[in-house]
């Protein structure tokens, strides 16, 4: 039996072989390109970061005394040591410090006098003083219009003259009546006059004496009235009651004021005082004539002296006022707020610079330098003297303390001492 077969197309097998060989060559070429380094790249360098990867943090600003970040790993995988922070140190020193008691208060006038009108219903004609003027005792401050008062003085003078004239007439009448009564008594024994007539002469004499006494009383009344009007005339000028400085003025030209109306307020002697509020528990430490350092809000420093300690304690604040005399002409002004310190004596103490103290979480610390590292040490501070602070507890005089920049350190930081200060300045 004969098998028949389908004839294959001519050239089919060579074409398939050629396609297979071409694909193999292409794959080989792509693999060679992936394994080869980029053109111009240096062997051993790391590939560039992909787009969007975070860039390294910027370098710290020059001179910032903050701890350095850790160094990049070395070729063997170990971290490089952190660089040391440069510091200078100081040793605590013993110093004499003042014992003080701090307080707050207000500056006020030692005594403030009120200058008012003493006459009623007169018009102010002239004001001769202003706020801030320094005046002398007896200096004229205000002048009132005195025309009506001068007229009253003239009337009083006329009334006095009239009363004196009436006294003269009464004296003459009394003298005549007394003379008649004397003659009547002399002729009484002769019987020339009856007893009734003699009695009439004596009565007339006594009546004349009574009229004289009344006239004399009217003279005294007229004199008193004249003195009153003279006094009113003098009161038309208001005088300063004492040396001092005018602190307030209410007088206005043209105003008609009643008696007793306030015209000025005067700080007597230009003396001021600091009224410090001190707690009752601290009063036992204070006494009169103690020295005080007062620091007004305007700046500067004023040396004062304790004048008196208040006799009562405020029931609400539990504070007592302590009165401190201030020198005349100082920078303080009445009504100004001021802080102050009562100087209670002095004693020795261990001090460090103020910049060596670091306050963290409500506690005070210093950094000691031991073995090239900063050691954080908790301390208790006390008195302050300028740029120095007393260390009461937690530090010895032999310790080396970081003097500046301690606030940038942490416990255990590596430090390098470049210079040592001579002591707390």
Buried (B, 14 or more C-beta within 10 A) or exposed (E): EEEEEEEEEEEEEEEEEEEEEEEEEEEEEEEEEEEEEEEEEEEEEEEEEEEEEEEEEEEEEEEEBBBEEEEEEEEEEEEEEEEBBEBBBBBBBEBEBBBBBBBEBBBBBBEBBEBBBBBEEBBBBEBBBEEEBEBEEEBEBBBBBBEBBEEBBEEBBEBBEEBBEBBEEBBEBBBEBBEBBEEBEEEBEEEEBEEEEBEBBBEBBEEBBEBBEEBBEBBEEBBEBBEEBBEBBEBBBBBBBBBBBBBBBBBEEEBEBEEEBBBBBBBBBBBBBBBBBBEEEBBEEBEEEBBBBBBBEEEEEBEBBBBEBBEEBEEEEEBBBBBBBBEEEBBBEBEBEBBBBBBBEBEEBBBBBBBBBBEEEEEBBBBBBEEEBBBBBEBEBBBBBEEBBBBEEBBEEEBBBBBBBBBBBEEEBBBEBEEEBEBBB
